[in-house]
Amino acid sequence: MTMLARSALRTVRPLGAAARNAASRTATRSASTSSSTAEGTASSWKTNALPAGATLFAIGSVAWYYQMFGRNVDAMTPAEEGLHPTKYPWEHAKWYKTFDHASLRRGFQVYREVCASCHSLSRVPYRAAVGNFMTVDEAKALAEENEYDTEPNNEGEIEKRPGKLSDYLPSPYKNDEAARAANNGALPPDLSLMVKARHGGCDYIFSLLTGYPEEPPAGAVVQEGLNFNPYFPGTGIAMARVLYDDLVEYDDGTKATTSQMAKDVTEFLNWAAEPEMDDRKKMGWKVLAISSVLFALSVWVKRYKWAPIKSRKLVYTPPVQSKILTKLPQPPNKS
Amino acid sequence: MGITDFFSAAWDTFSVPSPDAEAPVQGGSSTKTPASGTDEESKDEKEVNQKDAKSQDDGEQGHKPGDKDEEEEEEEEESVDPKDTLEQECTESKECSPAKHHYDECVERVTGQIESDGKAKEDCIEEFFHLAHCATQCAAPKLFAQLK
């Protein structure tokens, strides 16, 4: 490329010079006879045609290549891709912060009163709530509100018993098919790991819950039975907007605005997806503290052990030399 | 008393007590009164409150308008979602004016198409995305500062 460009530059300069010469000559000598200058310019144009054309071809092919392969190519339209969720400054996402457990309690309330009618949370047992946002008695009372199958009794019959702390949260539908049948063919996904399962995590869920516009933008086609949500890939989501202001009544007196409920339930779902987060961060601090002490110690030990080796000095003191001749027996001095 | 007892006692003294221990005993041991969330107590309270209210009404007439006002205030006190107001402000801010300009223009164009041709040749989803992205990004820190 550079070679080509350089040759092109080289060709341009004499071209310009020739043109200038030709212009001045024709201006001065057009009236006179000679046609040799015209021949000269023609020949110089011919010699420059090849490199100039090659340069043009090179530039053109690069331009074509760039417009063909150099641009971003999106397989999907923005609408199909969905609007990327905005990054929100989640407090619990900071690496020195825990979950806000009051928020978890509120979020669980929102889940139980709003989401649980369609979405299961099948990987979370009641015992997980104990000590996180509920007391034992509260969790037990909650578990006992539901019935679970017993082990087969002596006649082989399976009876029902009230729930225990070790039971898992009940699902609203018996199976996926029942869920589909009840929801116009759309399956409400299990929310246990939803924060981990979706691109954007908490931001996505918060945006999805709060992002329903009053009406879809002009020209947008929303299929029947679907709702417009910019954050859902394809923008048509079967779930309608569910969170409205003052839908639930928080027992700690927090104002239940839409975004407050969405924030709480998102944080709760993040807890459901990674209940180990608080412990993990605590453990991380311990690891950092201990390993930094150990590292400092190892540096000190290394320096301690190497100090004599690094600071020693090898000195060679040659033995006192005397001339070997002096050691020979001297001839008797005759003088 | 062995040395292990000493360690367990020391642990109990200095460790955070487990949540199992601190659950308050509520209303005896029956399962009919779980810790919270039942209507029973509130019903009782309601009855008592109603009686109180009735007696008050009977006794003092001066309270009536005041009570009404209070009720109305409670009803009027609908919480407004800060997200909507903040994003509205952001949409009209200078920061998002290009996106808003494009969106408004698109809406005008598409509604014109629908009116003249009966159907839209394009949609404003992309313009809407840009506007929504700008508005939410502008509102995000302010919103989370307001939420609990």
Interface residues (C-beta under 8 A of the other chain):
Chain A: T77 P78 A79 L83 H84 T86 K87 Y88 P89 W90 E91 A102 S103 V130 G131 T135 V136 D137 E138 K140 A141 L142 E144 S207 T210 G211 P213 P217 A218 G219 A220 V221 P230 T235 D245 D246 D251 T254 K255 A256 T257 T258 S259 Q260 K263
Chain B: S18 P19 D20 E22 A23 P24 Q26 T31 P34 A35 S36 G37 E78 S79 V80 D81 P82 K83 D84 Y103 C106 V107 V110 T111 Q113 I114 A120 E122 D123 C124 I125 E126 E127 F128 F129 A132 H133 T136 Q137 A140 P141 L143 F144 L147 K148
